[in-house]
């Protein structure tokens, strides 16, 4: 049976689905992913031809390689620019923790892919762990005067943290995935700081000129890599919704689309949704005010008797502003209720 302390820790630090997030992000933003993390390989590919992901073929490779570890791998077929190779296979593995077996596993996959598909294979590794000195990049063995060697490019995500301003100013959408990954590692166990960074990264999206579809996907990846409990999730959605309202959008906004999807899932959305302001869930105002009260009660020991009336009388916009202030406020006076 799960103890109370275990349940509280689970609420504080929801599990990050590193594998699912990266597998989907690579497929959805394959070109930007290659351009950001493997620019030399990206420059050799003819991007006028769409990449083809070989899911079925890679399942066959895994069976033949007989590697028990459930790693995150993608296999894509691309066209080359130079004409010497009509097409080449790009094999990618994401690893979010130190794994000493990775070099032999990548070698086995590389040779097995070639033996089955008979096409040139480039193997790449994305290292998303928190150990700065772990950078495996080669596998080799010798027997007498025989030797076999494989050198593979790596993208060490921690290294990108040393160039944070470059990530923030980048127009490459995959920079958002890298930033979310790095701040997820950095803010583990600190939900208030994680929320601050989630908001900062998400709000960057609206200044980049991305389509609403791309923004929706990227917010999904931010959520995937920086999960929070329901209270902080509500606060995140409210703050982004307010940001969208302040920066008027001509079409249904990403957060409004998110509300629509959530409402459909929960059966709470009624009627036909039309127009750019549609998609607001019933009860959002009440939920926001309840959240503000809960945060105040948890943060401050002594409260005036009229605090509940004051909070419930706030406008939605003011309540959202107070909720954001609560992240760093040290006294009730700072909230200016």
N, C-alpha and C positions, 0 to 999 in steps of 0.2 A: 504494500500500500504506500502511496506517495505521501511523504510527510508535508506538514504545513510549510516548513522552511524550503523544501524542495519545490513546492508549488510557487512560492514567492520568487525563488531564484529563476524558475522557468518563465514567470511573467516578466521579470526584470531583463533577462537575457534570452530572448527567443532564439532558437537555433537557426543559424544561417545555412541556407541551402546553396553552398558554394557551387557544387557540381551542376545543379539544375540551372542556376543563373548564368554560369559561364557557357554551358552548352548551348543555351538558347541565344545568348548575346552574340556569340560567334556566328551562329547561323543567320541571325537577323541583320547583323552589321558586319558581314564578312569582309567587304572591301575596306571600310574604315578600320576594322580590327587589324588587317594585314598592314595597312598604311602606317598605323601608329606603332605597332609592336614589332613588325618585321618589314621595315621599309625597303631593304635591299631585295627581298623576295617579291614584295609588292611591285617593284619597278620592272620586274621581268614578266609580269602577267598582262595579257591582253584583256582589259576589263570591259571591252565591248561585247565579249562573250560572257554570259552569266556562268558562275561557278555551279557545278552540279554536286550535291552532297550524296555520298554513296553509303546510305545507312544499311541497306541489306547486304551489300558487299562487305562492309566492315564487320557485321555480325558473323559472317563466314570467316573472316580473318581471325576474330577473337576465338572462335571455336577451334580453329586449326592451331593457333598459337598456344592454346591451353594455359592462358594466364588467368589465375584465379582472381586477382585484384580487380575490383570494379572501378576502373579509372574513367576519367572524362576524356573521351577522344572524339575527334571529328575527322572525317576523310572527305576531301573535296577534289574534284577533277577540274582543272583550269586549262585555258589555252595560253601559250607563251607568245611573246612579241618577236623574238629573234629568228624564228623560223627553223631553228635547229631541232626543236622538239615541238611537235604539233600540240601535245598536251602533256601535263605532268600531274601527279597526285600530290596533294598537300595533306600530310598527316599531322594533326595537332593534338597535344595532350596538355590539359590543365591540371596542375598539382597544387593543392592549397596547404599542404604540410610536408615537412621533410620526409623523404622516402628514399632510402639508400638503394632500393631495387630499380629505380626509375631508368637508369642508363641501360641496364640489361633488358628491361621491358621494352624500351623504345627501339633497341636494336632488334629484338625478336619481332616486334610489330613491323618494322621497316622491311626486314627480309621476308617476312610472311606475306606482306602486301604485294611485294614484287613477285614472289613465287606463284601467287594466285592470279593476279591481274596482269602481270607482265608489262608493267608501265613504270617509268621512272618515278621515284618517290622522294619527296623532301619532308623530313620529319622536324617538327618545331615543338618547343616546350615552353609553356607559360608557367612560371613559378610564382604562386601567390601566397607563399608561406611568410612567416614573420622572422625568419633567420637570415640576416643580411649576408652572411658568408657562405651560405649553401648555394652553389652555382654549378651543378653538374652539367657538362656540355660535351662529353665524349665517352665512347666505349671502345675498348680495344682488347685484343688478346693475341698471344703469340705461341707458336709451337715450333721450336727449331728455327728454321729460316722462313717459316710461314707466319704471316700476321694478317689480322683483320682489324679495321678501324672505321669508326663512324663518328664524325663531328657534326653536332646539330646546333642550330641557333637557339638561344634562350631569350626570353623576355622576363627579367626579374622585376616584378611589380614594385617592390620596395624602392628600387633605384629611381623610379619615377617620382617618388615623394620628395626627392631632392630638387625637383624642378616643378614645384606646385604652381607657381605663377604661370608657367608655360602651359600646364594642363588647363588652368582656368581660362586662359585666353585662347586656347585652341578651338578651332571651328570643327574639329573632327569629333563626331558624336561619341566615338568610343572612349574619348578622354573622360566622359561622364562615368562610364563603367569602371575605369581605372580609379578615378577619384572616390567613387562609392566603395570600392573594394578596400582601398587604403584607409579610408576613414572608418570603415567597419572594423578593421583590425585595431585601429587606434582607440576607438571609443567603446570597446567591449567592456561591459559592466558599468558604463556611465551613460544612462539613457538621456539625461538632459543635454549633455554635450553631443550625443549622437543626433538628437533632434535638431540642434543648432546647425550641424553640418548637413543633415538631410535637406533642411530648408535652404541653406546657402547653395548647395549643388543643384537642387531642383530649380531654384529661381534663376540660376544661370542659363537654363535652357531657353527661357523666353527672350533672351537677348541675342540668340545665335541665328535666328531666321530659320529654325527647323520647322518642318510641317507639323500640324497637330498630331498626326499619326506617329511621327518620330518622337515627339515629346511624350506622348502617352506611353510608348514602348520604353523610353528611357526612365520615366518615373516608375514604371513597373520594375525595371532593373535596379533602380535605387532602393525601392522597397524590398526587393528580393535580397539584396546584399546588406541592407541596413534595417532588418526587421525590428519592430518595437511592439510593446503590448498595446492593447486596445485604446487606452487613454491617450498615449502619445501618438498613436496612429490617427485618432480623431483630431487631435491638435494639429498634426501635420496636414491633414486634408483641409481643415478649416483655414489654416494660414495660406496654403497654396490657392484655395478658392478665393480668398480675399485678394491675393496678389493678382489673380486673373481678372477680377472685377475692376481693380485699379488700373490695369493695363488692358483696356477693352479689346476683345478679340472679335473678329468678324464672323467667326463660325463657332459651332459648339466647341467649347474648350476641352482640353484633355481631362481636367478634373471633373467637368460636367459629364463627360463620357464615362469616367470612372464611377460617378454616382449612379448613372443609369445602369451600368453593368452590376454594381453592387445591389441596387434596388431590385433588379430582375432576379438576381440570385436569392435574395431574401424574401421576395414576394411583397415588398413594401412600396413599390412604385405603382401608382394608379394612373389610369388615363393615358391618352396619347401624348407623347412628348414632342413638342414642336417649338421652333424658335431657338435663338442663341442662349436664352436664360433658362431653358428647360433642363430637367435632370436634377433639380434640387430635391433631396430626400425630405419627406415629412418628418418632423421631429428633430431636424438638425439643430435648430436654435435651442430647443430644450436640452438636447444632449450636450451642446457646447457650454451652456450655463451650468449644467450639472458637473461637467468636467472642471470648470473654473473653481466651483465650490469645493470639489474634492481635492484639487491641487492646493487651494488655500488652507483647507483643514489639515492636510498632511504636512504642510510646510511651516505653519505658524502655530505655536502652542496656545496663545491667548488671543481670542477673537472677540470683537464687539458684538453685542446681541443683535444688531440690525444688519450684520454682514450678508445674510442670505437675501434679505429684501433688496439690498443695494445691488447685489450681483444679478438677481433675477430681473431687475429693472434696466439693466444695461442693454443697449442695442447690440445686434449681432456683431457689427464691426468693432464696437468698443470691447465686447467680450473677447473677441479674437486678439485684440491688441493687449488686453490684460493677460490673456493666456500666454502670449509670447513673453511679456515682462516677467511672468512668474518663473521663467527658466533661471533668471539671474537675480531676482529681487531678494533682498535681505530683510525687508520690513514691509508691513502693510502700507506704510506711508508712500513707498515708492510706486505703488499701484495707482495712486491718486483716485481712489474710488469715491 
